Amino acid sequence: MEQKVNKTMNVSIQESQTIMELSQIIQQYDSEIILKKNVNGSLYEANLKSLLGLINLQLHDGDEVIVECIGEDAEDALKEVEAFLKP
């Protein structure tokens, strides 16, 4: 059965962490993983499996984001993303 989970979190990433690492980590999940970020009153969304989408979000330490996962392994995918963004 397909699940949908989401969580709002503040990003806490180190300079040594790269978007490429996150993209590679989440490729193992079947779920769709969407990252939403409010920029100057506009909500931007990016599929975390899309490197171009991630780059366009320009994720920074301290940003508040919503991570939404949809699929059979959504809870596991959300835990993995949270572990990366909030080590």
Secondary structure, 3 states (H helix, E strand, C coil): CCEEEEEEEECCCCCCCCHHHHHHHHCCCCCEEEEEEEECCEEEEEECCCHHHHHHHCCCCCCEEEEEEEECCHHHHHHHHHHHHCC
